[in-house]
Structures are given as structure tokens and as C-alpha cells.
């Protein structure tokens, strides 16, 4: 989860507006929440043995993520179907 302003790097836990620069952080926080939800859905699907649903959730996370590890996660599932 993001805990600092992307513009000025101030800590903003629990706020949707940066206390230092006044930047609106709502869209960044919503995107981060969507990424977390997609990752959790992928793990839940994997735990239930549903590789297809896990791959779909990992792809959703990848398309909305600033995290370079999201690509690795999605690529792992894609590789499972190419075998």
C-alpha cells in the first residue's frame, strides 16, 4: 500500500490529501486498493486451484500497477497455461 505522497514524498497515512503539498491522493489510493484486491483475488483463486481465475486477477493487477513485481506475478500464471 502507498503511504507517501508521489509528488513530495510526505507521509500521509490515513489521509486523502497530502498534508505537505495539498495534493489530492484519492485516485492513487483507489488504484492501490484495486491492485491489492486483484492480488488477493489471484491468491484466493490459486488456493482453490483455479489457475484461470488466478491468471485473470494477476493480469488485472498488472494493468493497474506501479509495482514491477506485478508483471512477474502475471507472467508466472501465463506460463502455467503455455505448458
N, C-alpha and C positions, 0 to 999 in steps of 0.2 A: 504494500500500500504506500502511496505517496504521502510523505509527511513534511515536505518542504516546498516552498514556492519555486516554480520552474524559472521564474524571472529573477528574483533577488535572493533565493535560497534561504529565506527566513523560515523558521519552524512555524507551522500553522495547525498543528493537531487540533481537531475539533472545530475548525473554522472554515467557512467557505469563501472568506475574503482574507487576503494576506494582511496581517497586522502591520507589516512594514511598508509595502509599496501600494497597498489597496487593490491589488489585482483580484479579479473575480476568478475563483478557483473551482467553481461549480462544474464546468464541463470536464475539467481534468479529473476531479473526484468521481464524477459519474462514469467516465471512461475506465478509470482504475477499478471501480466496483464491477463494471461489466466484465473486465478481464478476470477479476477474481472469481466471479460467478461462472464464467466459461471454464476456467481451470478446475474449479470444484466439480462442475458437471462432468468434465472429462475424467477426473479421478473416480467419481462415483460410477460412471459407465464402465470404466475399466474394472472396478471392483466387482461389478455384476457380469463381467465377461462380454460386454457389448463393445467390441472394438470399433464398429462402425460409428456408434454414437460418440465414443471417446474421440475418434478422429474428427468428427464434425465439430465437437466442442473445442478441441485444440485448434482447429482452423479458425473458429470464431475468435478465440483468444489471440491468435497470431495476427489477424487482420486489424485488431484494435489495440495492439500492444506496443508500448515503447521498450519493452523488455526483450533483449536479444535472445534470451533463453526460450521465448515463446516459439521462435522458429524451430529450434531444436526439438521441442516438445511435439509440435505439429509434424515435423519431418519423421520423427520416430513412428508415429501412428501411420503415416503414409507408407513407410517402409514395411509395415506389418501386412499391408494389403498387396504389396508387389511381390510377395513370396509365392 
